[in-house]
Amino acid sequence: MLQPSVQVRDQDGLLVAEFWDCLRLDPAPVQELCKTYDALRLSARWPDLIVDFLGVDFAGSAALSGFVRLQKHCRQHGGRLVLCNLCPTVFEVFRLTRLVPLFTFVPDRAAAVALLRAGPDLAAAPSPVTPDLPAQY
C-alpha cells in the first residue's frame, strides 16, 4: 500500500518539496509540507520554496487549500513559492478553482530554480502564465 508523504530538501540553497507515493494528492502531505516548511524556515532562514508535482496525477480542492495557506505563509515571511511539473489534470484543478492567479507556475524544476535565482523581482508576484509553460497550460 502506498504511503503518501512529502520530502523537503536543500537543492543548491533552495528548498525543494517532492511528493512521494502521491498519485492522488490528499491534504495530509500538504499539511506536512506546511509544518516542515515552517520548521526549516525558522531554523535555516529559507523563505523560498519550490514544490515539484512530478508523479502527482490528481489533486483535490482540499489539498489545494493547503497550498493557498502555504503561499500566504511564504509571502508573510518574505518568501516566494513556485510550483512546477504539474500534469494537465492537476493544473486544471487549479484553473477550475480559480487559484491560478495566486501562484507562479513553471514547467519544470530547472525553470523554478532559474526563476528564483534571477532575483526577487521576477518571482515576487504570481503570474498565471509564464512564457515557458507548455501549450497544455
N, C-alpha and C positions, 0 to 999 in steps of 0.2 A: 504494500500500500504506500502511496506517495505521502511524504511528509513535507508539505509546503513550508518554505522558510525564506528568509532573506539574508544575504551576506553583504556586509558593508566593509569595504576595504579602501586603503590608500592606493591610488594609482598615480604615481608621479606627483604627489602633493595635492591631489583632488580626491574627494570622497566619491566612490562609485558603489551603487547598490545594485545587486543582481538577485533575481528571484530564482529559487531552486524548487523543482517539482511543483511548479505553479502553472500548469496549463490553463487552469481556471483560477484567476487571482481573486481570492476572498479577502475580507477585511483584516483577518489576523496577521498575515505577513506585512501588510501596510502599517498596522498599528505597531508591530515590532520594529519596522523601519523608522517610524517616528521616534520611538524611545531610543533606539540605537543612535540615530542622528543627534538627538539632544545630548546624549551622554558624550559622544565624540566631539560635538561642538564645544561643550564645556571643558573637556579635558585637553583638546588639541587646537581649539580655535579654528576649526574648519567650517566656514559658513556655507560654502558652495557644495552642491550635491548633484551628481548625475545619476539618474535612475534608468537602468537598462532593462527594457521589457523583452529581451531576446528569450524566446521559449514560452512567452505568455500568449495564449491564443484567445482568451476571453477575460474581461474584467467587468464585473457588475457595478452598478451605481453605488452600492455600499462601499466597495473598495475605492472608488473614485473620490468619495467624500473624504477619505483619509489623505488623498493627495492634495485636496483643497486645503486641509489643515496644515499639511506639511509645507505647502507653498507659502502660506501665511506665516508660518513659523520661520522659514528660511528668510523671508523678507524682513521680518521683525528684527532679525539678528544680522542683517546686512549681507545675507547670502543670496545666491541665485540657484534655482532649480531648473535642470534641463532634462527632458525626457527623450529617450532615443530607442530605436529598434522596435517601434510599435508596429504590430501587424495591422493590416487594414481593418480587421474586426474590432480590435481594441481602440484604434483611432476613431472609428465610427461611434463607439460608445461615448467617447469624449465629445464628439461633434453633436450627437443626439441630445446629450445632456447640457449642451451649450457651454461647455467648460473650455473649449479650445482657446478662446481669447485670454484665459488666465495663465496659460502655460507657454513655455518655449519648447518646441518640438524640433528635433533634428533627426536625420535618417539613421545615424549610427554613432557608436561611442567615439570614434575618431573626430567626428564633426562636433560632438559635445565638448570634448577636451579642447579642440581648437577654439570653439566659441568662448569658453570660459578663460582660456589663456589669452585671448585677444583683448581682454580688459573688461571692466565693469560696464562701460558704456554700451557695448554690443549685446550683452546678455542681461542687462538690468531689467528691462521691460519685456514682458512676454509678447510674443508675436504669434499670431495664429498660423502664419505661413512663412517659412523661410525659403530662400531660393534653392536650397539643397534638398528639399523634401521630394521624395519620389512622386511620380504622377498620381499614384493611387490616393495620396493625401489631398 
